[in-house]
């Protein structure tokens, strides 16, 4: 009976880790490519591959704890480090300045010296 309760708890933990990885992947998909470069983080394709592999491993190889742990760490790094950096430069869905204009510089809109 104790083993069954532990199994149910671990199933919930794995589900939570999967939801976390899916959230990070969806957020990365919704961001602009140049937001990653402006935030001085790895490129968007890099994060899409890492987070996509993480979700795939958790969905299709549920018993492989080492890859699940590595993918979860990658998702946590994305959420804790990359996501706020993208929000600070104004990427989509991240708050910040609400997006970029073609005339925006690092300290605000460029007005041509006027």
N, C-alpha and C positions, 0 to 999 in steps of 0.2 A: 504494500500500500504506500509506503514511503517512497519507493522507487517510481511509482506512478505519479505521485505529486511532484517529484523532482523533474520527471519527464515533461509534465505539463508546464512547469516553470521554465525549463530550458526552451520549450517550443515558443513560449511568449517572448523570451529573450531573443531568439533567432528572428522572430517576426519583427520585433522592434528594430533590430539591426538592419533587416531588409528594408523596412520603411525609411530608416535614416539614409541608407544608400540610395534608394529611389528618389528621395527628396533632394539629395545633393546632385544626382544625375539630372533631374528635371530642371533644377535651378541653373546648372551649368549649360544645359541646352538653350535656355531662354536668354542667356547673356550674349552680348555682342562680342565679337572676336577682338576688337580693338580695346575693349574694357580690360581684358586680361593683360594686354601689353601696357596699357596706361597704368595699371596697378602694379606693374613690374612683377607679375607672377608668371608661371609657366603658361604655355599657349592653351587656347580653348580645346584643340584636338587632343592634347596631352591629357587634360582633365576628363574629357569625354571618354577616352580609351580606358583610363584608370578606373573611373567610376562605372563605366559600362561593364568592364570585366568583373568588378566587384559585385554588381547586381547579378550578372550571369552566373558567377560562382555560387552565390547565395541561393539562386533559384534552382540551378541544375545539379549542383554538387553539394547538397546540404550537410553532409557529414565531414567535409574537409575543413577542419577547424582552423588550420594555419592560414589558408587563403581567405577564409571568412574574417579572421582577425586582421589580416593585412588590408583587406578591402574596407573594413570598418574604420581602421586607422586612417586610411586615405580619405574616407568620407568625412571623418571628424576634422582632419586637417583642412579639407576644402571648406567646411562649414565655419570653422573657427578662424581661419586665416584668410582664405581667398575670398569668401563671400563678403566679409566686411570691407576688404580692400576694394573690391569691385563696386560696392555701394558708395564708398567714399569718392570714387571718381565719377560716379553718376551713371553706372550701367543700368540697363533696364531691370525693373523690378527690385532694385536695391535701395531705393531712396535717394540719398545724396542730393544732387541738384536737379533731379528729375529728368536727366538726359543731357545730351551734348548738343551744341549748335556747331556749325562749321566754323564759326568765328570765335569759339571759346578757347581761351588760353589756360595756362595752369592756375592763374589767379582770377579768372572770371572772363567775361566777354571782352573781346578785343574791339575797340571802337575806332581804330585807325588814327589814333593820336588826337582825336577830337575832344 
